[in-house]
Amino acid sequence: MNMTPKKITGATLWLAVLALIGTAYGYDEIVVKDGAMIRGSVKLEGAAPKLAPLQITKYKEICKDVPNETLILGPNRGVRYAVITLEGIGNGKAVEKEVVHELDNVKCRFTPHVQAASVGQFVQLKNSDPILHTAHARFTGNQPEFNVGLYPGRVSRKPLIAPGLVRIQCEVHPWMAAYIVVTDHPYYAVTDLYGEYEMSEVPPGTYQLKIWHESLGVQEKRIEIKAGGAQGVDFNFTAVAGVKK
């Protein structure tokens, strides 16, 4: 009998990690029948705060006209870059494990500024600038931090293995920051330029619909989803001082 141990490849190890993640967080992938659509908008009420210009201290010939993206208002006061997640969902449509979310460095800003992803997916870090950047990721969940040096043209891919909020900052250019909201399921959305969002194939049930925005804070609404059809859920924020981390 051959007792030679089998070689464990990186791919095999990653599949094992994903299996453990699925068990730990208790999200079951099922075929969703009569799933519903949730759609809505996020808007700002009252006076919009005046954002201070970013303090650009290095490479000013390249790092110029960098926008302050902590609060972006579109037409009809729609709030861009708010993240909506469905809380308390234990089973639903499958997570697309092969998805890679790109985070680039362009003219001394991370782009996109805010995105959302599922556990088991990846973030691909890029640098399209002619200067050095770093991507230092700090997690609120159980995932270890990473800090990647990004020379011009370099690409680095990192797995997302735990749910939570990720704040990514460039240590060379401290005004640069980006966020990734990671969930253990695929029911999330990021508002567009008009402050609108939607998520599909939601199983019938009662959930908490949660919204996060880096400057405006957090809101939750309890919703009941019925089979099929579409349900509208809107959120309204009032501008407050400070930044929600």
PyMOL commands that set and color helices and strands:
alter all, ss='L'
color gray80, all
select helices_A, chain A and resi 10-25+75-77
alter helices_A, ss='H'
color red, helices_A
select strands_A, chain A and resi 28-29+36-45+83-87+91-92+100-105+110-111+114-118+122-126+133-139+146-150+155-159+164-169+177-183+188-190+196-202+205-213+217-225+230-232+235-238
alter strands_A, ss='S'
color yellow, strands_A
deselect
rebuild
show_as cartoon
